[in-house]
Amino acid sequence: MAMFKRMTDKLGHRGPSRTPMQASPSSSFSSNTMSMLSHEHRGSISTERTSVSNYSKKVEVPETEPEETTVAELPPTLRPLRPKGVYRLSDFIIQRTLGTGSFGRVHLVRSKHNLRFYAIKVMNKEKIVKMKQVSHTRNEQMMLQVVQHPFIINLWGTFQDTANLYMVMDFVPGGELFTLLRRSNRFPDPVAKFYAAEVALALNYLHSLDIIYRDLKPENILLNFDGHIKIADFGFAKYCSTTVWTLCGTPDYLAPEIIGNARYNKSVDWYALGVLTFEMLSGLPPFHEPDITPVRLYEKIATGPACIVWPNFHPNAKDLILKFMERDPSKRYGNLRHGADDVFAHPWFREVDWNKLRNREIQAPYQPRITSDGDASAFERYPEIDANVQYGSVTQDPYGDQFPDFDYTSS
């Protein structure tokens, strides 16, 4: 299809360029600001679930919703899709750190049994409890157990020792979409369309299971070896058959009803896709201002798209973004009578063959340069720790009973 040939022509299908694409930043933003942001990194795969930028720090407040749904309480449509594996730390050789956060870090590891590479998220139980993130952590484990989709990261197993929780997941070698976007300054229309379409398929799948994601942004979209996406970090995902009301997410991506302390439903994910599409096309979130304060940002979100300075987007792209960012959830695309079908039928997506895209039969516009199975060059380097000393030692454990779905295994 012409759309995807244009994407390949724009980005090149053999691998990334280390310099920005030949596309100037939008005239709505200064070149100095764009240059600064193109090198700014808002975090890698992170146990922190926090944006580190000056203009978009994630809100994390104590959970105000009822206790999380347990696996046993989930409806029959939401049951673990894989046999439960039994893992222990000694099954893996830790290679290097892929990301760090408030609770711990993510490591690239290699299985001693099948020699495959995985990512293990290690989280300190005491820190999780003190930061009141027990519910979010348990929800992440539970939601990843019950989903299986080509554009969502796989969770293979979990375990704990006296100090830490461990989550064994796919190693996704292409790094973050965020990194590619910052290197590129902004994406051409067909490239943004490709990634937005894959995200839309993943969101529709989650919503069909009554799962709300609540943390869509470029940092949480990883690129697989073939250039297709894998959505990661389910720390704010939750089973939601009706509405929820916890304030959580990344401020630039929060829907008006979230900041208004109102109940909200899964349509906040479609709102976030509108923000993501804008950021991919322009290089910056729609309500961005240099050194913007949270109060000013929330005022602009509450005002809505009327206060956005629009770059020269394709008219169909702007139309879909406006339909996603509709302030009234009852009028928002993805939340109307036909649900996600309205999204898939929108003129901006006219060229998309949804079946071929779902089956990854369409070549991605960018293919990471992967030299070997364990190539982690797409991720930043972090100071390493002595994992043999910090993990697996026996300590006092006053918090283990708060994570009953994480099996205790000896090292």
Residue pairs with C-beta under 8 A, 6 or more apart in sequence:
1 351
1 353
1 362
2 351
3 190
3 193
3 194
3 351
3 352
4 190
4 194
4 351
4 362
4 363
4 365
6 188
6 190
7 188
7 190
7 191
7 194
7 365
8 363
8 365
10 21
10 188
10 190
10 191
10 365
11 17
11 21
11 184
11 188
11 191
11 365
11 366
12 366
13 227
13 363
13 364
13 365
13 366
13 367
14 367
15 366
15 367
15 368
15 369
16 180
16 183
16 366
16 368
16 369
17 183
18 183
19 183
20 38
20 183
20 184
20 185
21 184
21 185
21 186
21 187
21 188
23 184
23 185
23 186
23 188
24 185
25 31
25 34
25 185
25 186
25 283
26 186
26 282
26 283
26 311
26 312
27 311
27 312
28 282
28 309
28 310
28 311
29 282
29 283
29 284
29 288
29 311
33 284
33 290
34 185
34 283
34 284
37 182
37 283
37 284
38 182
38 183
38 185
38 283
39 182
40 53
40 182
41 52
41 178
41 179
41 182
41 380
42 51
42 52
42 53
42 56
42 178
42 217
42 218
42 219
43 50
43 51
43 52
43 99
43 101
43 219
44 98
44 99
44 100
44 106
44 175
44 176
44 219
44 379
44 380
45 98
45 99
45 106
45 119
45 121
45 176
45 222
45 232
45 233
45 379
46 99
46 100
46 101
46 106
46 219
46 233
47 99
47 100
47 101
47 102
47 103
47 104
47 105
47 106
47 121
47 122
47 123
48 100
48 101
48 102
48 103
49 58
49 60
49 101
49 102
49 136
49 215
49 233
49 235
49 236
50 57
50 58
50 60
50 101
50 102
51 57
51 58
51 217
51 219
51 250
54 291
55 252
55 288
55 289
55 290
55 291
55 292
55 297
56 250
56 251
56 252
56 285
57 250
57 251
58 215
58 248
58 249
58 250
58 251
59 247
59 248
59 249
59 250
59 251
59 254
60 131
60 133
60 248
61 246
61 247
61 248
62 132
63 132
63 133
63 135
63 136
63 246
64 245
64 246
64 247
65 135
65 238
65 244
65 245
65 246
67 135
68 135
68 138
68 139
68 142
68 238
69 142
69 238
69 239
70 142
71 79
71 80
71 142
71 145
71 405
74 142
74 146
74 239
75 210
77 209
78 146
78 209
78 210
78 211
78 239
79 146
80 145
80 146
81 145
81 146
81 147
81 148
82 145
82 148
82 154
82 156
84 157
85 156
85 157
85 168
86 157
86 159
86 407
86 409
87 156
87 157
87 158
87 159
87 166
87 168
87 409
88 159
88 409
88 410
88 411
89 159
89 161
89 166
89 391
89 392
89 409
89 411
90 112
90 392
90 411
91 111
91 112
91 113
92 109
92 110
92 111
92 112
92 118
92 120
92 168
93 109
93 110
93 112
94 107
94 108
94 109
94 120
94 387
95 107
95 108
95 109
95 110
95 117
95 374
95 376
96 107
96 108
96 376
96 381
96 384
97 105
97 106
97 107
97 108
97 381
97 382
97 383
97 384
97 385
98 105
98 106
98 107
98 108
98 119
98 376
98 379
98 382
99 105
99 106
99 379
99 380
99 382
100 106
100 382
102 127
102 131
103 123
103 124
103 127
103 128
103 131
103 133
104 121
104 122
104 123
104 124
104 127
104 164
105 122
105 382
105 385
106 119
106 120
106 121
106 122
107 119
107 120
107 122
107 387
108 117
108 118
108 119
108 171
108 374
108 376
109 117
109 118
109 119
109 120
110 116
110 117
110 118
110 374
111 117
111 118
116 373
117 171
117 373
117 374
118 156
118 168
118 169
118 170
118 171
119 168
119 169
119 170
119 171
119 172
120 166
120 167
120 168
120 169
121 166
121 167
121 169
122 164
122 165
122 166
122 391
123 137
123 164
123 165
123 166
123 167
124 163
124 164
125 160
125 163
125 164
125 165
125 397
125 399
125 400
125 402
125 403
126 163
126 399
128 134
128 137
128 165
128 399
129 399
129 402
133 235
134 402
134 403
136 235
136 236
136 248
137 165
137 235
137 403
138 403
138 405
139 234
139 235
139 236
139 237
139 238
139 239
140 167
140 233
140 234
140 235
140 237
141 155
141 158
141 167
141 405
141 406
142 239
142 405
143 211
143 234
143 237
143 238
143 239
144 153
144 154
144 155
144 167
144 169
144 234
144 237
145 155
146 209
146 211
147 205
147 206
147 209
147 211
148 154
149 201
149 202
149 205
149 206
150 228
150 358
150 359
150 360
151 198
151 199
151 201
151 202
151 205
151 228
151 229
151 230
151 231
152 202
152 205
152 206
152 230
152 231
153 169
153 170
153 172
153 222
153 230
153 231
153 232
154 169
154 170
155 167
155 168
155 169
156 168
156 169
156 170
157 167
157 168
158 165
158 166
158 167
158 168
158 405
158 406
158 407
159 165
159 166
159 406
159 407
159 408
159 409
160 166
160 400
160 403
160 406
160 407
160 408
160 409
161 391
161 392
161 393
161 394
161 408
161 409
161 411
162 393
162 394
162 395
162 396
162 397
162 400
163 391
163 393
163 395
163 397
164 391
165 403
165 406
166 406
169 232
170 230
171 374
171 376
172 222
172 223
172 224
172 230
172 232
173 224
173 225
173 368
173 370
173 375
173 376
173 378
174 222
174 223
174 224
174 225
174 227
174 368
174 370
174 378
175 222
175 223
175 368
175 378
175 379
176 218
176 219
176 220
176 221
176 222
176 223
176 378
177 195
177 218
177 219
177 221
177 222
177 223
177 229
178 217
178 218
178 219
178 221
179 378
180 223
180 366
181 187
181 218
181 279
181 280
181 283
185 283
186 280
186 281
186 282
186 283
187 195
187 280
187 281
189 281
189 313
189 314
189 317
190 365
191 280
191 365
191 366
192 277
192 280
192 281
192 317
193 317
193 348
193 349
193 351
193 352
194 362
194 364
194 365
195 221
195 229
195 280
196 273
196 276
196 277
196 280
197 349
197 352
197 354
197 357
198 228
198 229
198 357
199 216
199 221
199 229
199 231
199 273
199 276
200 273
200 340
200 343
200 344
200 349
201 354
201 357
201 358
202 229
202 231
203 213
203 216
203 269
203 270
203 273
203 334
203 340
204 339
204 340
204 343
206 212
206 213
206 237
206 266
206 269
207 266
207 269
207 334
207 339
207 340
210 239
210 240
210 241
210 266
211 237
211 238
211 239
211 240
212 237
212 238
212 240
212 244
212 265
212 266
212 268
212 269
213 231
213 234
213 236
213 237
213 269
214 236
214 237
214 238
214 248
214 249
214 268
214 269
215 233
215 234
215 235
215 236
215 237
215 248
215 249
215 250
215 253
216 231
216 253
216 269
216 272
216 273
216 275
216 276
217 250
217 252
217 253
217 272
217 276
218 276
218 279
218 280
219 233
220 231
220 232
220 233
221 229
221 230
221 231
221 232
222 229
222 230
222 231
222 232
223 229
223 230
223 364
223 366
223 368
223 378
224 230
225 367
225 368
225 370
226 360
226 364
226 367
227 363
227 364
227 365
227 366
227 367
227 368
228 360
228 364
236 248
236 249
238 244
240 265
240 266
242 265
243 263
243 264
243 265
244 263
244 264
244 265
245 261
245 262
245 263
245 264
247 258
247 259
247 261
249 258
249 268
249 272
251 294
251 297
251 298
252 275
252 279
252 285
252 287
252 288
252 297
253 271
253 272
253 275
253 276
253 285
254 268
254 298
254 301
255 264
255 267
255 268
255 271
255 272
255 301
255 329
256 301
256 302
256 304
256 327
257 263
257 264
257 268
257 329
258 264
258 268
259 298
259 301
259 302
260 302
264 329
265 329
265 335
266 334
266 335
267 329
267 332
267 334
267 335
268 329
269 334
270 324
270 332
270 333
270 334
270 335
270 343
271 324
271 325
271 326
271 332
273 324
273 334
274 320
274 321
274 322
274 323
274 324
274 325
275 285
275 286
275 324
275 325
277 317
277 320
277 321
277 324
278 285
278 286
278 308
278 321
278 325
279 285
279 286
281 311
281 313
281 317
282 311
282 313
286 305
286 308
286 321
286 325
287 297
287 300
287 301
287 307
287 308
289 296
289 297
300 307
302 327
304 325
304 327
305 321
305 322
305 325
310 318
313 321
314 348
316 346
316 347
316 348
316 350
317 348
319 346
319 347
319 348
320 333
320 343
320 346
320 348
320 349
323 332
323 333
323 346
324 332
324 333
324 334
325 332
326 332
326 333
329 335
333 342
333 343
333 346
334 340
334 342
334 343
336 342
338 345
343 349
344 352
344 354
353 362
356 362
368 378
369 377
371 377
391 411
392 411
400 408
